[in-house]
Amino acid sequence: MRKSLQILVIASLNLAAQVNSTRDMKLEPVTTLPSSDRRWALVVGVDQYQDHQITPLIGAAADAHALADALVKVAGFEPDHVILLATDLPPERQPTKGNILVRLSNISSLVPKDGLLLFSFAGHGIERGGEAFLLSSDAKVSNDIRVVQETAVGAGHVKQWIKENDGGRKEYNRLMQADLDHPIEKVGKELRARMPWLEQGR
């Protein structure tokens, strides 16, 4: 059973109107489901945006709540395996880019190789430079793709992140190892070895 990325664009006026922006989001069909303890979901709903250039939506957050509820009651997901981020929730559950990526990273590391990771996004989406972007609550709209890349969530990036995790996180591990092999890390390790009280909590 391969991990499957499900991107559901619900009430996404811009992305729905730009069919080409989803061309890189081809999904593999899910024919069987793993056991409930191997199913995880990140469900996002964005009605309100900090950037007033982005038209607020009505129902995206409600759709996210409804889907999260259905995953538990109908699809057999365990309640603590369904993470919901929506604009009607407290700050720590707001659908900001940072919160989305941190939760996605955390969940990706927990899903086993034979598990299922479902990612659902209800909100606006846009295309810039041939790339599809999901507009998090703190996204900024601009004709300058660099602004969008920095503030919105790249749909292709989300797919690649999950695909990479499915393949053993090779690129992530390579980058982590490169950081560990950096000369400054080696110097730091030598210095820490001379200060044993650090490990003793003093």
N, C-alpha and C positions, 0 to 999 in steps of 0.2 A: 504494500500500500504506500503510494507516494504522498508526501505532504502536498496539499493543494491550496493554492491561493485563490480565494474567492473575492473579487472586488465587485460589490454591488453599489451602483451609483443610483441612489434613490432621490428623487426630487432635485436632481442636479441639472438645472436649466441650461447652463453653458455647455457642460460636457455632453449632455444628451443631444444638443444641437450640432455638435462637432463630432460626427461619427468617426472620422479619420483619427481623432486623437486617442482612440482606444485600439488602434491597429496593432500595437505591440503587447496587448493584454490578452492574447489567445490563451484560453484556459483548457486544461485537460479535464475530461469528464470524470466525475467521481461516481463509481459504480457500486462501491461498498463502503461502509463506514467502519472505522476502528471502534474498539470498545470505548465507553464513555470517558474513562480515565485518560484516554489518549486523544481526546478532542479538546481543542482550544479555540477561542474566538476573541477577536478584538473588534468591537462594534463602535462606530463613530457617527455622531449626528451633530451637524452644525447648522443652527438657525441664525445666530447672530454673529456678526463680524466686526472686529475692531476698526477695520478700514471701511469708512462710510461710503466709499465708492462701490462697495459690494452690496448688492441688494439682499436684505434679510430674507430668510425663507420661513415658511410656516409648515411645520410638519416633519422636518428632517430629524429633529431630536425625538419627536414622538415615534417616528418610524424606527429609530435606533432602539428606543426602549422596547417597542413591540417585538422587534426581531430578537433582542437579547432574551426577552421573556419566552418567546417561542422556542428558541434554541434549548432552553432548560426544560420547558414543559412538554414540548413536542418532539424535539430532535435528540433528546437524551444527553445533552451536555451537562456536566456538573456545574452547579451555580458559581463556584469559585474559579471555574475555568472560562467563564465568559466575562470579559472586561469591557465595561461600557464607559465611553467618554462622550459627553454631550454638553451643550451650552446651558442647559438648565440644571446642571449639577455643580457642586462646590468647586473651588479653584483647583484642587488637586485632581479633579476629574474633568477639567475643561479640555476640549479638543484642540489644544495648541499644537504646533508642530513638534515642540519639545516633548510634550506628553505623549503624543502619538508614537514618535520614534522610540522613546524610552520604553513604553509598554510593548511595542512591537519587538524590540530587542530582548526584553525580559521574557516574553512569551516564547519567542523563537528558540531560546536556549532551553526551554522546558519541554517542548514538543519532541517526542521520541521519533526515531526514523520511520516507524510504521504508524505515525499519528497523523492527525489532520489539523491544520491551522486555517481558520476561516477569517478573512479580513473583510469587513463591510464598511463602506463609507457612504453616508448620506449627506449631501451638501453640494456646493458649487464646485465646478472644475473648469479649467481652461487649458488651452493649448498655446504654447509659445515655442517657436523654433522647431516645430515638429515633435515636441515633447508634451505629454499629458501631465497635468498637475492637479492635485486635489487641494482645494483651498481650506486650510485649517482656519480656526477662528482668528488667529493672529496674522494671517497671510496678507500680503500687500499686492495690489494689482498694478502692473506697470507694463508698458511696451518693451521695457528693458528686461530681457530674459534673466539677467543676473539678479535682479530684484526678486523675481518670481522664484528662481532657483534657491535663493537664500531663505525665503519666507514661506513658501508653499511646500507641499509634500509631493515629490516626484512619483507618479504612479509606476513608472518603470523601475524606479529605485526600490520601491516597496516589493515589487515582484522579484527583482534581483536579490534583495536581501533574504527573502524567504527561500528562493531557489538555491542561494549560496549556502544557507543553513542546511538545506536538504542534502547538499553535496559535501557536507562535512566542514562548512565554513572555511574553506581553503584560503580564500583571499583575506578574510578577517584574521585567521590565524597567522597568515604570512605577515600582515601588517603588525600584529601584536608581537610576533617574534622579532621583527625588524626594530620595534621600539625597545624590546628587551636587550637586543644586541647593540643598541646605540652606545657609543663610548661614555656618555654621561651616566647611563644606567650602570655600567660596569664600575665607574668611579664611585657612584653612590653605594653600590653593593659592598665595595671595599671599605668605605667609610662606616657603613652600618655594622660591618663585622668587627670594627674597632670600638663600637659603642654597644656592648651587649645589654645595657640597661634599657635600650629601646624596646627590645623584644620582651623584656621582663615587665614592661608596663610602667617603668619608673620614669 
